[in-house]
Amino acid sequence: MIETAIETFGGPDGIWWLAGAYFSMVIGERLFYFARRPGEYNNRDALCSIGLNLMNSVIGIVVGFLLPLALYAWAYDSFRIMTIDQAWLAALIAFIVHEVAYYAEHRMGHRIGLMWAFHSIHHSSNEFNHSTAARGFFLDGKLQSAFALPAALLGVGPIVYFGVAAMKSAYGIWNHASYIGDLGLLEKVLATPRIHMVHHANQPQYIDRNYSQVLTVWDRMFGSFEPYREPPVVGLVNPVHDNNPLTAQFAGFSQLWARMKTADRLSDRLLYLWMPPEWSHDGVCRSDCPKHRAAMVPAA
């Protein structure tokens, strides 16, 4: 069963299975709101998220899928030190490598200014639901393909690795569910919808927490775990209310450029591309400070 699922999601039709999972969950969630919570679903925000997803998919199919696949296959064919034939072992290694790669790239996406400009599009929705799951910019998350190479070197075939990655992405769509409550003991192990909603919140205690995709072990190991306590307020600290996908995709760049313009020196402006999003050249947290109540004071 696992072999079949991996071959399905990792094969040439995998992208269509993943798209089917996304739209099925979006439609199912919308029907749930229609029947059980009428008037509570933000249709315009959801349509913006879907539009951003479609634009991201069309524009980024080469950068986001074909190039990573080619890079992985080249590393696997040229440099692998062994070949893993047991499907369960290859899938387990693929899962662990992808989990760590996802965590590392995701954390960098929150802590490096330019990468946050890419990734903040995902956080720009003021709603938390399945449509938000695939909201993003086409360059976001692309370092994962480099971080995946250890799996190729260890002999995990491309179909297995990308099949596991696609199945994990399906889980990542599900954990944006707005209708799932407390799952008890699973909240301590898995990145459940409540745990991931914390990640999307803009309260100070929730910012830059819960980066993991499936297991919370990585957040616990590296000190970034935060349990669900008070109800999360979803969205950016400097909220975006643009539901036009043509312009909403540049919200992160607009906020980055606004921060850069506060500096007179070119060297300070360039530092905004590298430093964490709450950093400022003069230590002042202005009204558009994107991440924290207090800006990071620069070193003397």
Secondary structure, DSSP 8 states (H G I E B T S, - for coil): -HHHHHHHHHSTTHHHHHHHHHHHHHHHHHHHHHHHSTT-S-HHHHHHHHHHHHHHHHHTHIIIIIHHHHHHHHHHHHH-S-----HHHHHHHHHHHHHHHHHHHHHHHHHSHHHHHHHHHHH--SS-SHHHHT---TTTTTTHHHHTHHHHHTT--HHHHHHHHHHHHHHHHHTT-SS----GGGGGTB--HHHHHHHTB-STTTTT----SSBTHHHHHTT------S---BS-SS------HHHHTTHHHHHHHHHHTT-SSHHHHHHTTTS-TTB-TTS---TT--S-SS-B----
